[in-house]
């Protein structure tokens, strides 16, 4: 017997489809090199201060900032109660005090800026974007300079503000001593550039932060010791130029020259501009070493 019913249909079976979407193009705003450089500067500053890292990474920056700024607050407090004729504390005295803090901060910051990136092999990632190698170096140098500048500029500027506010006539005092701001800027810039350049140049050639910091501290202490020995052994003339390669005495002499202050140490009989030129020569040599180091990776 033949059935008049239509044949039963097979129920639909589940199925899959493959879509070849590929890579979706970025349609957002392209911020370019300048934004990438600014972002790297901000990131490097945060890294140097230990932000977004373990709490132990924040201890050294906090201690160094406290050591650098507390003397300025103390001096300002004393001047508020003691007549200025009975208590004198110059900017040069303050520079001598904070130099050691600046020295230690530079030893810690240089390796933090460069060594980790080399050890973690992220330079290729940086350079695959809008950044060039020169952009990378300039961003790191800028971050280093800004951080060191907070210690080199901060305490003297605080002391200047205190002197203005405690003066009998603050407005007159400000305009009479406005040149002090230029001297503060000159010393802070040169001292920060000098120590920062040396620290970065050393960090560019090693992937280990501890090694870079030890070379910076040990090398400068060793050079200072040798230079002092040669300065005492040699006659004046040739021996005077030894100070130009002595980091500690060079920075002290630089401050004394800028502030026209005597020092309590035997200084070389050189024109003050020689100290500034020695700093600039060291910065230039360090810049060449860093530039050649990163160009060698191309």
Secondary structure by P-SEA (a helix, b strand, c coil): ccccccccccccccbbbbbcccccccccccccaaaaaaaaaaaaaaaaaccccccccaaaaaaaaaaacaaaaaaaaaaaccccccccccaaaaaaaaaaaaaaaaaaccccccaaaaaacaaaaaaaccccaaaaaaaaaaaaaaaaaaaaccaaaaaaaaaaaacccaaaaaaaacaaaaaaaaaaaaaaaaaaaaaaaaaaccccaaaaaaaaaaaaaaaaaaaaaaaaacccccccccccccaaaaaaaaaaaaaccccccccccccaaaaaaaaaaaaaaaaaaaaaaaaaac
